[in-house]
C-alpha cells in the first residue's frame, strides 16, 4: 500500500464511478479496479459498494476518506518542500560583510534582489572584521562574505569580483593639505597614514609618490579610521564610497591628483558549497555581475 493507492481511492470516491475516475487518472479502468482491490485486500475491508454504474463508500470507506485526503496533502506538501529546498527556495544563509559593502550600496542591492526572488530563505546579515571574515567563511561560521579586494584568500574559497572604485584622502579640515588647490601623492610623503582594513590604496599612493609611508594605527572599520583622522592623528586613503556616508567633525575628503589606484568588492564563498540556498545566492550574484559588466562594456563603446 502506497500513496498511489490513496490517490486512486480518492479519485473513485470523488467521481463515484470507476470509468470516470480512470479517465481523470489517465489509466485503464481494469488497472484502477485492480489497484482498489489491492488496497481493500491490504486493509482487509470493503471500501466501496459497487452498483451497476455507480459506486458509493462503505462505512470503512467513509472512515478512510479524511485520513486519505490528509495523507495525500501531507505527502504533496513534503514533496513540494523538498523540491523547493533542492532549488534553493527555502533555507538559511549566514552572510558577513565589511562596512564599505554597505556604503557602496552593493550589499543592499544584492540582498534585496535575492530576497525578492527567494522570500522564504532567511538571511542573517552581520558586519565582521575583514581580516577574519575569509577564515570565518572557510570554517563555515559564515556562508558568504563581502570583502574588499585585492586580498589573499584561504584555500578552498572563491571570489566574484564586483563593484570597483577609486580612493580619496581623508584629512583633518585644519590640515595644511586642506589649503592646497590639489593634493598629489608627493605631498603626503611626510604624513602618518591611518590604515583601514584594506591597505592596498595606501601602498599604491605611496608607490605613486615614490616614498615609504609612515604607517600609523590600524583601528579596524572605516568609521574608526575616520575618527582618528578627525583627532589629527594622521591622514587616510579610503574608498570613494565613504564620501557622503561617513561625515565626522573636522574631517574633509579630497581627491588625490593622478591616483589611478582601485579596489573592489568581492563576494567570497566556499568552492564546493553544498547548500542549495547559498548556491542560488552565488548564481544570482554571478548573473547580475555578468549583466552589469556587459552593460558597462556596451556603454564604454557607445
C-alpha positions as CSV (number, residue, x, y, z in Angstrom):
1,X,0.0,0.0,0.0
2,X,1.5,3.3,-1.0
3,X,0.4,6.9,-1.8
4,X,-0.8,5.9,-5.3
5,X,-3.5,3.7,-3.7
6,X,-4.8,6.6,-1.7
7,X,-4.9,8.8,-4.8
8,X,-6.8,6.1,-6.7
9,X,-9.2,5.7,-3.8
10,X,-9.9,9.5,-3.6
11,X,-10.5,9.7,-7.4
12,X,-13.1,6.9,-7.2
13,X,-14.7,8.5,-4.1
14,X,-14.9,11.9,-5.9
15,X,-16.2,10.5,-9.2
16,X,-18.5,7.8,-7.9
17,X,-17.6,5.8,-11.0
18,X,-14.6,3.7,-11.9
19,X,-14.6,4.6,-15.6
20,X,-14.7,8.4,-15.0
21,X,-12.1,8.1,-12.2
22,X,-9.8,6.1,-14.6
23,X,-10.1,8.8,-17.2
24,X,-9.2,11.5,-14.7
25,X,-6.2,9.5,-13.5
26,X,-5.1,8.6,-17.1
27,X,-5.1,4.8,-16.6
28,X,-7.2,1.9,-17.9
29,X,-10.3,1.0,-15.8
30,X,-9.2,-2.6,-15.2
31,X,-5.9,-1.3,-13.8
32,X,-7.8,1.1,-11.4
33,X,-10.1,-1.8,-10.4
34,X,-7.1,-4.0,-9.5
35,X,-5.5,-1.2,-7.5
36,X,-8.6,-0.6,-5.5
37,X,-8.9,-4.4,-4.9
38,X,-5.3,-4.5,-3.7
39,X,-6.0,-1.6,-1.3
40,X,-9.1,-3.4,0.1
41,X,-7.1,-6.6,0.4
42,X,-4.3,-4.8,2.3
43,X,-6.8,-3.2,4.7
44,X,-9.0,-6.3,5.0
45,X,-12.2,-4.3,4.4
46,X,-14.5,-3.3,1.6
47,X,-14.2,0.4,0.7
48,X,-16.9,0.7,-2.0
49,X,-20.4,-0.7,-2.6
50,X,-20.4,-1.5,-6.3
51,X,-23.6,-1.0,-8.2
52,X,-24.3,-1.2,-11.9
53,X,-22.9,2.2,-12.9
54,X,-22.2,3.9,-9.6
55,X,-20.1,3.2,-6.5
56,X,-20.6,4.5,-3.0
57,X,-18.4,4.4,0.1
58,X,-18.9,1.8,2.8
59,X,-18.6,2.8,6.4
60,X,-14.9,1.8,6.3
61,X,-14.5,3.9,3.1
62,X,-16.1,6.9,4.8
63,X,-13.7,6.5,7.8
64,X,-10.7,6.3,5.4
65,X,-11.7,9.3,3.3
66,X,-10.5,12.2,5.5
67,X,-7.4,10.3,6.5
68,X,-6.5,9.6,2.9
69,X,-7.1,13.2,2.0
70,X,-4.8,14.4,4.8
71,X,-2.2,11.8,3.9
72,X,-2.1,12.9,0.2
73,X,-2.0,16.6,1.2
74,X,0.9,16.0,3.6
75,X,2.8,13.9,1.0
76,X,2.4,16.6,-1.6
77,X,3.5,19.3,0.8
78,X,6.6,17.2,1.8
79,X,7.3,16.7,-1.9
80,X,6.9,20.5,-2.7
81,X,9.1,21.4,0.3
82,X,11.8,19.0,-0.7
83,X,11.8,20.3,-4.3
84,X,11.9,23.9,-3.2
85,X,14.7,23.2,-0.8
86,X,16.6,21.5,-3.6
87,X,16.1,24.5,-5.8
88,X,17.4,26.8,-3.1
89,X,14.0,28.5,-2.5
90,X,14.0,27.7,1.2
91,X,16.7,27.6,3.9
92,X,19.0,29.9,5.8
93,X,22.1,31.9,4.9
94,X,24.7,33.4,7.2
95,X,26.1,36.5,5.5
96,X,29.1,38.5,6.6
97,X,30.2,41.9,5.2
98,X,32.6,44.8,5.6
99,X,31.3,48.3,6.0
100,X,32.2,49.5,2.5
101,X,29.8,46.9,1.1
102,X,27.0,49.0,2.7
103,X,28.4,52.4,1.7
104,X,28.6,51.3,-1.9
105,X,25.0,50.0,-1.9
106,X,26.1,46.6,-3.2
107,X,25.0,44.7,-0.1
108,X,21.6,46.3,-0.1
109,X,21.0,45.7,-3.8
110,X,22.1,42.1,-3.9
111,X,20.4,41.0,-0.6
112,X,17.1,42.7,-1.6
113,X,17.3,41.2,-5.1
114,X,17.7,37.7,-3.6
115,X,15.0,38.2,-1.0
116,X,12.6,39.3,-3.8
117,X,13.3,36.1,-5.6
118,X,13.5,33.7,-2.6
119,X,11.4,35.2,0.1
120,X,11.4,32.1,2.2
121,X,15.2,31.9,2.5
122,X,16.1,33.6,5.8
123,X,19.3,35.7,5.9
124,X,21.3,36.6,8.9
125,X,23.5,39.6,7.9
126,X,26.3,40.8,10.2
127,X,29.3,43.0,9.9
128,X,32.6,41.4,10.6
129,X,36.3,42.4,10.6
130,X,37.8,41.9,7.1
131,X,40.9,40.2,8.4
132,X,38.8,37.3,9.9
133,X,35.9,37.2,7.5
134,X,37.5,34.9,4.9
135,X,38.5,32.4,7.6
136,X,35.0,32.5,9.1
137,X,33.6,31.7,5.6
138,X,36.2,28.9,5.2
139,X,35.3,27.4,8.6
140,X,31.5,27.6,8.0
141,X,30.7,30.3,10.5
142,X,29.6,32.4,7.6
143,X,28.2,31.0,4.3
144,X,29.1,34.1,2.3
145,X,31.2,37.2,2.8
146,X,31.5,40.6,1.2
147,X,35.1,41.8,1.4
148,X,37.3,44.5,-0.2
149,X,39.9,43.1,-2.6
150,X,42.6,42.6,-3.5
151,X,43.3,40.1,-0.7
152,X,44.7,36.6,-0.3
153,X,42.0,34.0,0.4
154,X,42.3,30.8,2.3
155,X,42.4,27.5,0.4
156,X,39.0,26.4,-0.8
157,X,37.5,29.9,-1.3
158,X,36.5,31.6,-4.5
159,X,35.6,35.2,-5.1
160,X,33.3,37.0,-7.5
161,X,34.6,40.4,-8.5
162,X,32.0,43.2,-8.0
163,X,32.0,46.9,-8.0
164,X,35.4,48.7,-8.3
165,X,36.1,52.2,-7.0
166,X,39.0,54.6,-6.5
167,X,40.4,56.2,-3.4
168,X,40.2,59.6,-1.8
169,X,42.2,61.2,1.0
170,X,40.6,61.8,4.4
171,X,42.3,64.6,6.3
172,X,41.7,67.0,9.1
173,X,39.9,70.1,8.0
174,X,42.6,72.3,9.5
175,X,45.5,70.4,7.9
176,X,47.9,72.3,5.8
177,X,46.9,69.9,3.0
178,X,43.4,71.3,3.0
179,X,44.7,74.7,1.9
180,X,46.2,73.2,-1.3
181,X,44.3,73.6,-4.6
182,X,45.1,69.9,-5.4
183,X,46.7,67.2,-3.3
184,X,49.3,64.9,-5.0
185,X,50.9,61.7,-3.7
186,X,54.2,63.6,-3.3
187,X,52.5,66.0,-0.8
188,X,51.9,63.0,1.5
189,X,55.4,61.8,2.0
190,X,55.8,63.2,5.5
191,X,52.3,62.3,6.7
192,X,51.3,59.5,9.0
193,X,48.8,57.1,7.4
194,X,45.9,55.7,9.5
195,X,45.4,52.3,8.0
196,X,42.0,50.9,7.0
197,X,41.5,47.1,6.9
198,X,42.3,47.1,3.2
199,X,45.8,48.9,2.9
200,X,46.3,48.4,-0.8
201,X,45.2,52.0,-1.5
202,X,47.8,53.4,1.0
203,X,50.6,51.4,-0.5
204,X,49.7,52.3,-4.1
205,X,49.5,56.0,-3.3
206,X,52.9,55.8,-1.6
207,X,54.3,54.0,-4.6
208,X,52.9,56.7,-6.8
209,X,54.7,59.3,-4.7
210,X,57.9,57.2,-4.6
211,X,58.2,57.2,-0.8
212,X,57.9,54.7,2.0
213,X,54.8,55.5,4.0
214,X,54.8,56.2,7.7
215,X,52.3,53.7,9.0
216,X,50.1,54.7,11.9
217,X,47.5,52.6,13.7
218,X,45.0,50.2,12.1
219,X,42.0,50.7,14.3
220,X,39.5,48.5,12.4
221,X,36.4,49.6,10.4
222,X,36.2,52.8,8.3
223,X,34.4,54.8,11.0
224,X,37.2,54.1,13.4
225,X,39.8,55.1,10.8
226,X,38.0,58.4,10.0
227,X,37.6,59.0,13.8
228,X,41.4,59.0,14.2
229,X,41.7,61.4,11.2
230,X,39.3,63.8,13.0
231,X,41.6,63.6,16.0
232,X,44.5,64.8,13.8
233,X,46.4,61.5,14.2
234,X,47.1,61.3,10.5
235,X,45.5,61.0,7.1
236,X,43.9,58.0,5.5
237,X,43.5,56.7,2.0
238,X,39.9,55.3,1.9
239,X,37.4,54.1,-0.8
240,X,35.4,56.8,-2.6
241,X,32.1,55.3,-1.3
242,X,32.8,56.7,2.2
243,X,32.2,60.3,0.9
244,X,28.7,61.3,1.8
245,X,28.3,58.3,4.1
246,X,30.8,59.0,6.9
247,X,30.7,62.6,8.0
248,X,32.6,63.5,11.1
249,X,33.6,66.9,12.6
250,X,36.9,68.2,11.4
251,X,37.2,65.7,8.5
252,X,37.1,66.5,4.8
253,X,37.8,64.4,1.7
254,X,40.0,65.3,-1.2
255,X,40.9,63.6,-4.4
256,X,44.5,62.5,-4.9
257,X,45.8,64.0,-8.1
258,X,46.6,61.4,-10.7
259,X,45.7,58.5,-8.5
260,X,44.5,55.5,-10.5
261,X,44.6,53.0,-7.6
262,X,41.4,51.0,-7.3
263,X,40.0,48.3,-5.0
264,X,36.8,46.3,-5.5
265,X,34.2,44.5,-3.5
266,X,34.2,40.7,-3.8
267,X,31.7,38.1,-2.7
268,X,33.6,35.1,-1.3
269,X,32.3,31.6,-1.0
270,X,33.3,28.0,-0.5
271,X,34.4,26.3,-3.7
272,X,32.4,23.1,-3.0
273,X,29.3,24.7,-1.5
274,X,26.6,22.1,-0.6
275,X,23.7,24.3,0.4
276,X,21.2,24.9,-2.4
277,X,20.1,28.2,-1.0
278,X,23.7,29.5,-0.8
279,X,24.4,28.2,-4.3
280,X,21.4,30.0,-5.6
281,X,22.6,33.3,-4.0
282,X,26.0,32.8,-5.6
283,X,24.5,32.1,-9.0
284,X,22.3,35.2,-8.8
285,X,25.3,37.4,-7.9
286,X,27.3,35.9,-10.8
287,X,24.3,36.5,-13.2
288,X,23.8,40.1,-12.1
289,X,27.5,40.9,-12.1
290,X,27.9,39.5,-15.6
291,X,24.9,41.6,-16.8
292,X,26.3,44.7,-15.3
293,X,29.8,44.2,-16.8
294,X,28.2,43.6,-20.2
295,X,26.2,46.8,-19.9
296,X,29.3,48.7,-18.8
297,X,31.2,47.4,-21.8
298,X,28.4,48.5,-24.2
299,X,28.2,51.9,-22.5
300,X,32.0,52.4,-22.9
301,X,31.9,51.6,-26.6
302,X,28.9,53.8,-27.4
